[in-house]
Amino acid sequence: MSILFEPYKIGPLTLKNRFIKSSTAESMAGPNGEVTPAMLDFYETIARGGAACIFLGHAFVHPLGKASPKMTGLHDDRLIPGLRSLADVIHRHDCFVFAEINHGGSRVQGGCAEPVGPSRVVNPSTGLLARELKFSEILEIVDAFGRAAARVREAGLDGILIHGAHGFLASLFTSPFTNHRTDEWGGDASKRFRFLDEVYRSIRIAVGNDYPVAIKLGAKDDMPEGLSLEEGAEEAARLAKAGIDAIEISGGIPTKEAGASRSNILSREQEAYFLPYAKAVRPKVGKLPLSLVGGLRSPDLMEEIIKEGWTDFVSLARPFICEPDLVNKIRAGRREPVSCTRDDRCRVGIGEEGLRCRRDENPAG
Ligand SMILES: Cc1cc2nc3c(=O)[nH]c(=O)nc-3n(C[C@H](O)[C@H](O)[C@H](O)COP(=O)(O)O)c2cc1C
């Protein structure tokens, strides 16, 4: 049997294989962030397709952290029943589900919230200038992460994924490009890490030691003057020491030139573009469960990455949107690359219509 189908643990959970559905904002929630029937269908189809665990699209922990219209919310107890239905449909298919919890910071669209951040700096992903957060506001946000995490556990989901990447609030704090604070929330790498550390602790207190808490970590910013890989790997080591249960390796603050979701993955050389980051993180975290995201297509490459010990899981995002049953197909012996080349037609009109694959639709339509 391929190592891709050997079970492996994250905290107390035994995942049936090594495939994780990485987070993709669904743009399907109701006006207050409620789970909708469209989301239940979307995720049940993916769960049925054989993935061991689904990381839901990012969800906001505080009303002022809503990053985009139709984003899922975790800021209110009234959202718990909807989240419970989502957990139920996914669990029917022997699949786990983690909520990705986030605050948009200055990566906010459509006037959903005021762009805020550690310092008054333009977010390279959105071009929006952040207002500097006050000390009291930072504490309120840290608290909101803990409260949101408690709701996720209450709703019966299996774990938390902290969004620590892609130019949202946590990565704005860790990056020297966007954090110029001179108080206790900024300075050298250890001080810039404080926000993430406090967020992790707030969550841990809220959910307890026996509940899985993972992070999607931007291990390096794709820009000069950004977080270095050495600093990113050091962050991973700090999180491991603090008790995090798993890390999904991604890139930090994307720019218009180098996004974390790269397009047009047409050759094997273009796949797994964050593998060098995983190679830097692995020696710092011992046997902590790691996953790698970004451009993966070839089953034999996924197998090789795991066999060599760089990560224990592989995370795929866009491929599950067009081919939800890709894991079942690989289990049945398919060796050719997954069909999604990341042409990014799934992004077109997502804000209005919700997430779906549009690669076979008329480009003019
Ligand atoms: C439409 C879309 C929505 C995304 N939403 C999220 C999200 O909510 N949270 C997150 O951490 N990453 C998000 N990502 C990034 C993916 O999780 C993933 O890191 C990236 O697409 C690279 O993986 P892939 O090549 O397998 O798609 C999104 C990507 C796309 C294309």
Ligand as a Chemical Component Dictionary entry (heavy atoms), coordinates in Angstrom:
data_LIG
# 
_chem_comp.id                   LIG 
_chem_comp.type                 NON-POLYMER 
_chem_comp.pdbx_formal_charge   0 
_chem_comp.three_letter_code    LIG 
# 
loop_
_chem_comp_atom.comp_id 
_chem_comp_atom.atom_id 
_chem_comp_atom.alt_atom_id 
_chem_comp_atom.type_symbol 
_chem_comp_atom.charge 
_chem_comp_atom.model_Cartn_x 
_chem_comp_atom.model_Cartn_y 
_chem_comp_atom.model_Cartn_z 
_chem_comp_atom.pdbx_ordinal 
LIG C1  C1  C 0 -10.348 30.641 -4.239 1  
LIG C2  C2  C 0 -9.337  30.425 -3.153 2  
LIG C3  C3  C 0 -9.684  30.645 -1.827 3  
LIG C4  C4  C 0 -8.741  30.440 -0.810 4  
LIG N1  N1  N 0 -9.124  30.619 0.490  5  
LIG C5  C5  C 0 -8.237  30.351 1.485  6  
LIG C6  C6  C 0 -8.647  30.421 2.845  7  
LIG O1  O1  O 0 -9.796  30.716 3.174  8  
LIG N2  N2  N 0 -7.703  30.154 3.782  9  
LIG C7  C7  C 0 -6.417  29.789 3.464  10 
LIG O2  O2  O 0 -5.622  29.526 4.360  11 
LIG N3  N3  N 0 -6.024  29.692 2.186  12 
LIG C8  C8  C 0 -6.904  29.941 1.191  13 
LIG N4  N4  N 0 -6.516  29.775 -0.096 14 
LIG C9  C9  C 0 -5.172  29.242 -0.379 15 
LIG C10 C10 C 0 -5.206  27.713 -0.450 16 
LIG O3  O3  O 0 -5.550  27.111 0.764  17 
LIG C11 C11 C 0 -3.838  27.131 -0.856 18 
LIG O4  O4  O 0 -2.910  27.480 0.125  19 
LIG C12 C12 C 0 -3.384  27.606 -2.222 20 
LIG O5  O5  O 0 -4.455  27.691 -3.141 21 
LIG C13 C13 C 0 -2.311  26.682 -2.810 22 
LIG O6  O6  O 0 -2.781  25.355 -2.880 23 
LIG P1  P1  P 0 -3.345  24.683 -4.242 24 
LIG O7  O7  O 0 -2.294  24.927 -5.297 25 
LIG O8  O8  O 0 -3.498  23.238 -3.917 26 
LIG O9  O9  O 0 -4.621  25.373 -4.590 27 
LIG C14 C14 C 0 -7.430  30.013 -1.141 28 
LIG C15 C15 C 0 -7.088  29.801 -2.481 29 
LIG C16 C16 C 0 -8.018  30.001 -3.482 30 
LIG C17 C17 C 0 -7.611  29.760 -4.896 31 
# 
loop_
_chem_comp_bond.comp_id 
_chem_comp_bond.atom_id_1 
_chem_comp_bond.atom_id_2 
_chem_comp_bond.value_order 
_chem_comp_bond.pdbx_ordinal 
LIG C1  C2  SING 1  
LIG C2  C3  SING 2  
LIG C2  C16 DOUB 3  
LIG C3  C4  DOUB 4  
LIG C4  N1  SING 5  
LIG C4  C14 SING 6  
LIG N1  C5  DOUB 7  
LIG C5  C6  SING 8  
LIG C5  C8  SING 9  
LIG C6  O1  DOUB 10 
LIG C6  N2  SING 11 
LIG N2  C7  SING 12 
LIG C7  O2  DOUB 13 
LIG C7  N3  SING 14 
LIG N3  C8  DOUB 15 
LIG C8  N4  SING 16 
LIG N4  C9  SING 17 
LIG N4  C14 SING 18 
LIG C9  C10 SING 19 
LIG C10 O3  SING 20 
LIG C10 C11 SING 21 
LIG C11 O4  SING 22 
LIG C11 C12 SING 23 
LIG C12 O5  SING 24 
LIG C12 C13 SING 25 
LIG C13 O6  SING 26 
LIG O6  P1  SING 27 
LIG P1  O7  DOUB 28 
LIG P1  O8  SING 29 
LIG P1  O9  SING 30 
LIG C14 C15 DOUB 31 
LIG C15 C16 SING 32 
LIG C16 C17 SING 33 
# 
